[in-house]
Amino acid sequence: MEYLERRRTMVEERLEAVCAASEPDELAAQLEHVALSGGKRVRPTVAVLACEAAGEPASAAVDFAVGIELVHNASLVVDDVIDDSDVRRGTASAWAAFGHGPALIASDGLLGEAFALFAADERAMEVVSEAMVELGEGEATELVARPTTQGEYMELARRKTGALFRAAAQLGAVAADADAATVEAFGAYAEGVGVAFQIRDDVLDATADADDLGKPTGQDSAMDRPSLVEVTDLTAEEANDLARRTADDALAALDSVPIDDEQAEEYLRDLAEFVVVRER
């Protein structure tokens, strides 16, 4: 785990610096509350590992990794407002800590800092812009055009969660100056991991203990929100099997990528395995 911890530390230190440099100080404190309160850092990890697998050191992708984590955190702030959820990662959500207005401003601040990190690279801007369009469409679908079938749910999961995972891996490949086909293949891998992650998230919301999970459970059912177990008649076990098959498809996409760093590839494979068995 030392291998991953070094990369996580690299991302964490840069994330802390970006948040601390925000102005005014009140905004910096809000960004720190949101972005530094924990989290798995899965998306930035995907970004740096993809960069290494594509042939460049992790340091080449750190800014992009931090940027995609900031985008992810900005979306969580809005999710918590929509869901009226007052806990995130075991601590007060942004709106519960600061109020709705400041929380939305914090979300804007996170996005602003993120795009400042992407702005120098045209391909990075294109990747993130496309992901945010997909994310917005996914959020809108969840609210006003609810899925009623497994196929519709999978498309929602692809947009709502898969899009940012895809962007993370593509950003890593872009940081390594990979060709378009390689960037696309890394994206296909990560999108599958993201969808598998979302399926497992739905199962945990329906079955896990809130204290173990670090956030309220039963939210999907209570709010009539379209989770896989709410939309379909799949059991938790069957949903977990679907997550496994989705992760296997992601690994098949990774098999098509020319790999420069086998250790980074191994951890990308481990991630696809982890997301379907995680307990948090």
C-alpha positions in Angstrom: 0.0 0.0 0.0 3.0 2.3 0.3 2.9 2.7 -3.5 -0.6 4.1 -3.4 0.0 6.1 -0.3 2.8 8.0 -1.9 0.5 9.0 -4.7 -2.3 9.8 -2.4 0.0 12.0 -0.3 1.1 13.8 -3.5 -2.5 14.6 -4.4 -3.5 15.5 -0.9 -0.7 18.0 -0.5 -1.5 19.7 -3.8 -5.2 19.7 -2.9 -4.5 21.4 0.4 -2.4 24.0 -1.3 -5.1 24.8 -3.9 -7.8 25.1 -1.2 -5.6 27.3 1.1 -4.8 29.7 -1.8 -8.5 30.5 -2.4 -9.7 33.9 -1.5 -11.3 35.3 0.6 -10.3 33.3 3.7 -13.9 32.3 4.4 -14.1 30.6 1.0 -10.8 28.8 1.6 -12.2 27.5 4.9 -15.3 26.2 3.2 -13.4 24.6 0.4 -11.1 22.9 3.0 -14.2 21.7 4.9 -15.6 20.0 1.8 -12.4 18.8 0.0 -10.3 17.8 3.0 -12.8 16.1 5.2 -11.8 12.6 3.9 -12.8 10.6 0.9 -11.4 7.7 -0.9 -9.7 9.8 -3.6 -10.5 7.2 -6.1 -10.8 9.5 -9.1 -7.4 11.2 -8.6 -5.8 7.8 -8.0 -7.2 6.7 -11.3 -5.8 9.8 -13.0 -2.2 9.3 -11.7 -2.2 5.6 -12.3 -3.4 6.0 -15.8 -0.7 8.6 -16.4 1.9 6.2 -15.2 0.5 3.3 -17.1 0.7 5.4 -20.2 4.3 6.2 -19.7 4.8 9.4 -17.6 5.4 9.8 -13.8 2.5 10.4 -11.4 3.7 14.0 -10.9 2.7 14.9 -14.5 -0.9 14.2 -13.7 -1.2 15.7 -10.1 -2.9 18.9 -11.1 -5.4 17.1 -13.3 -6.0 14.6 -10.5 -6.7 17.4 -8.0 -8.9 19.1 -10.5 -11.2 16.1 -11.0 -11.4 15.6 -7.3 -12.5 19.2 -6.9 -15.2 18.7 -9.6 -16.4 15.6 -7.8 -16.6 17.4 -4.5 -18.5 20.3 -6.0 -21.1 17.8 -7.2 -21.3 16.3 -3.8 -22.1 19.7 -2.3 -25.1 20.0 -4.6 -26.1 16.4 -4.1 -26.3 17.0 -0.3 -28.5 20.1 -0.8 -30.9 18.2 -3.1 -31.0 15.2 -0.8 -31.2 17.4 2.4 -28.4 15.2 3.7 -26.6 16.8 6.7 -23.7 14.3 6.9 -20.9 13.7 4.4 -17.9 11.4 5.2 -18.9 11.3 8.8 -18.9 15.1 9.2 -21.4 17.9 8.6 -22.2 18.5 4.9 -21.4 21.9 3.5 -25.0 23.2 3.8 -25.4 21.9 7.3 -22.1 23.6 8.3 -22.5 26.9 6.5 -26.0 27.2 5.2 -27.4 26.7 1.7 -26.1 29.9 0.1 -22.5 29.6 1.3 -22.6 25.9 0.3 -23.5 26.7 -3.3 -20.8 29.3 -3.4 -18.3 26.8 -2.1 -19.4 24.4 -4.9 -18.8 27.2 -7.4 -15.4 27.9 -5.8 -14.4 24.3 -6.1 -15.3 24.3 -9.8 -13.4 27.5 -10.4 -10.2 26.1 -8.8 -10.6 23.0 -10.8 -10.9 24.7 -14.1 -7.9 26.9 -13.3 -5.9 23.6 -13.2 -7.2 22.4 -16.5 -7.1 25.7 -18.4 -3.6 25.3 -19.9 -4.4 22.1 -21.7 -7.0 22.1 -24.5 -7.5 18.4 -24.4 -8.0 18.4 -20.7 -10.6 21.1 -20.9 -12.5 19.1 -23.6 -12.4 16.0 -21.5 -13.8 17.7 -18.3 -16.3 19.8 -20.2 -17.8 16.7 -21.8 -17.9 14.9 -18.4 -19.7 17.8 -16.8 -22.3 17.9 -19.5 -22.9 14.1 -18.9 -23.0 14.7 -15.2 -25.5 17.4 -15.5 -27.7 15.3 -17.7 -27.5 12.5 -15.2 -28.5 14.7 -12.3 -31.4 16.1 -14.3 -32.5 12.6 -15.4 -32.5 11.5 -11.7 -34.8 14.4 -10.8 -37.2 14.6 -13.7 -36.9 11.6 -16.1 -36.6 8.7 -13.7 -35.4 5.4 -15.1 -37.9 2.6 -15.0 -35.7 -0.3 -16.4 -32.3 -1.7 -15.8 -31.1 -0.4 -19.1 -32.3 3.2 -18.3 -30.7 2.9 -14.8 -27.3 1.8 -16.3 -27.4 4.9 -18.6 -28.1 7.1 -15.6 -25.2 5.5 -13.7 -22.9 6.0 -16.7 -23.7 9.7 -16.7 -24.0 10.4 -13.0 -20.9 8.4 -11.9 -19.2 6.9 -14.8 -18.5 10.2 -16.5 -16.2 11.6 -13.9 -14.4 8.3 -13.6 -13.9 8.3 -17.4 -12.6 11.9 -17.2 -10.1 11.0 -14.5 -8.5 8.2 -16.5 -8.6 10.3 -19.7 -6.9 13.2 -17.9 -4.2 10.9 -16.8 -3.6 9.7 -20.3 -3.7 13.2 -21.6 -1.1 14.2 -19.0 1.1 11.4 -20.5 0.5 12.8 -24.0 -1.1 9.6 -25.1 -2.8 9.3 -28.5 -6.5 9.5 -28.9 -7.2 5.8 -29.1 -5.3 5.2 -25.8 -7.1 8.1 -24.1 -10.4 6.6 -25.2 -9.5 3.1 -24.0 -8.5 4.3 -20.6 -11.8 6.2 -20.5 -13.8 3.1 -21.3 -12.0 1.2 -18.5 -12.7 3.9 -15.9 -16.3 4.4 -17.0 -17.0 0.7 -16.3 -15.3 1.0 -12.9 -17.5 4.1 -12.1 -20.7 2.3 -13.0 -19.7 -0.7 -11.0 -18.9 1.7 -8.1 -22.4 3.2 -8.4 -24.1 -0.1 -8.4 -22.2 -1.1 -5.3 -23.1 2.2 -3.7 -26.8 1.5 -4.3 -26.4 -1.9 -2.6 -24.6 -0.3 0.4 -27.3 2.4 0.7 -29.9 -0.4 1.0 -28.0 -2.8 3.2 -25.1 -1.1 5.1 -25.0 0.4 8.6 -24.9 4.2 8.5 -22.0 4.4 11.1 -19.9 2.0 9.0 -20.7 3.8 5.8 -20.0 7.3 7.1 -23.2 8.8 5.7 -26.9 8.2 6.1 -28.3 5.0 4.6 -31.7 4.2 3.2 -31.7 7.6 1.4 -32.6 6.1 -1.9 -35.7 4.4 -0.6 -36.7 7.3 1.7 -36.5 9.9 -1.1 -37.9 7.5 -3.8 -34.6 8.0 -5.7 -33.8 5.7 -8.6 -31.2 3.2 -7.3 -30.7 -0.1 -9.0 -32.5 -2.0 -6.2 -35.4 0.5 -6.3 -35.8 0.5 -10.1 -35.5 -3.2 -10.6 -36.4 -6.4 -8.7 -32.8 -7.4 -8.4 -31.7 -8.7 -5.0 -28.6 -7.2 -3.4 -26.7 -10.4 -4.4 -27.9 -10.0 -8.0 -27.0 -6.4 -8.1 -23.5 -7.2 -6.8 -23.2 -9.8 -9.6 -24.0 -7.1 -12.1 -21.4 -4.8 -10.6 -18.9 -7.7 -11.0 -19.7 -8.2 -14.7 -19.5 -4.4 -15.3 -16.0 -4.4 -13.6 -15.0 -7.3 -15.8 -16.0 -5.4 -18.9 -13.8 -2.5 -17.6 -10.9 -4.8 -17.3 -11.4 -6.0 -20.8 -11.1 -2.4 -22.0 -7.9 -2.0 -20.0 -6.5 -5.1 -21.8 -6.6 -3.1 -25.1 -4.3 -0.3 -23.7 -0.6 -0.4 -24.4 0.9 -0.4 -20.9 4.2 1.2 -20.1 4.2 0.7 -16.3 3.0 -2.8 -15.2 2.8 -1.8 -11.5 0.4 1.0 -12.3 -1.7 -1.4 -14.4 -1.8 -3.9 -11.5 -3.3 -1.2 -9.2 -5.8 -0.2 -11.9 -6.9 -3.8 -12.0 -7.0 -4.0 -8.2 -9.3 -1.0 -8.2 -11.8 -2.7 -10.5 -11.8 -5.6 -8.1 -12.1 -3.3 -5.0 -15.1 -1.3 -6.1 -17.4 -4.3 -6.2 -16.5 -5.6 -2.7 -16.0 -2.3 -0.8 -17.9 -1.8 2.5 -17.7 2.1 2.5 
